[in-house]
Each structure stands twice: as C-alpha cells, then as structure tokens.
Amino acid sequence: MRRNLEALIANADALADQFEGYEPKDDDFDAPVPPLMAVKLAAFKRDSAEKELAAAVEAAREARVSWRKLGEAIGTTGEAARQRYTHA
C-alpha cells in the first residue's frame, strides 16, 4: 500500500507543477461552453439580473416613481409590476 500512496503523491506533485507552470493560449478563451454549464450560467445571470431589477424598482419606488411608469420601463403593466415587486 505504501507504494500506491507514494505514486499518488508523485502524481499530485506532477499535476501541481503542470498547473503552476501553465500559460494560457489565446484560443483557450474561445473554447465552447458545455451545454449544461451554459444553462447554469444563464440561470445565474437571470437570477443576478432579477435581483438587480428588484433593487432598482425598490429605489425607484422610494423616489416616488409610479407603478405605471415602472411597468412601462419593465415592459409590463403597472399592476403586474406592483404585484411582482411589492414584496421583493
């Protein structure tokens, strides 16, 4: 068993050296995103955008912007905006 542990440690050291010495190439940044990762990234962006929108709506309401104007800015009715963001 000791020999396997030594081999594992040697392999880990080799991988660490390879990682630390890696210099990215220009085309590394153009690699396609795997489909499931693209879905996760899009969901993260949607969640972030929704939080940003809710904060912006809250700030606008504090500045006494009407629900009608907020609805127009969001692309919906004032009533729909009020229902969606009153408790956000």
N, C-alpha and C positions, 0 to 999 in steps of 0.2 A: 504493500500500500504506500510505503514511503516514496517509492519511485514514481507513482502516479501523482502524488502531491508535488513532487519536485518538477515533474513535467508540466503540471498545471500552472505552477508559479512561473516557470520559464516561459510558457506560452503567454501568460498575462503580462510579463515584462516585455516580451517582444511586441505584443499588441499596444502596450502603453508607449513604447518607443516609436512605433509606427504612427500612432495618433499624435504624439507631441511633435513629430517632425513633418507632419502633413502640411503641404502648401496647396490650397485650393486652386483649381484651374478656372479659367473664365467660363467654360461650358458647364462647370459644376452647378452654377446658379440657375441654369436654364433647364435643369432636369425636370421631367414631368412629375407632378404630384400624384401619388397613387389615389385611385378613386375614393376610397373610404376616408383617406386623410383630407381630400378636397371637401368632402361632405362635413367632416368635423370642423375644418377651418371655416367653411361658410356658416355653419351653425354658431361658431364662436363670434364671427363678425356680426351676425344678425343679433345675437344677444348683446354684444357691446353697443351696437347702433341703437337698439331698443332702450338700453339704459341711458345712453346719451340723449335720446329723444325725450325720454321721461323727465330727465333733469332740465332740459331746455323748456319743456312745457311748464314744469313747475316754476321755473324762473320767469317765464312769460306771464303766468297767472299772477305771480307776486307783483309783476309790473302792471297788472290790471288789463292784460290783453284779453279780449273777449273769446269765448269758446268758438264763436262763429269764425273769427279770424284765424284761430289756431287750427280749426278743422280745415279751412281753406288751405292753410300752409302745409298741412299734413296730407291733404288730398282726400278728405272725407268731410262729413258734416260736423257742425259744431256739437251737436248732440252726441254723435258717435265718439268724438274726441273727449267730450266731458265724461262719458261713461267709461272710456278706456283709461283715462289719466287722472280721474278724480282721486283715486286712492293709490296712485303709483308712487 
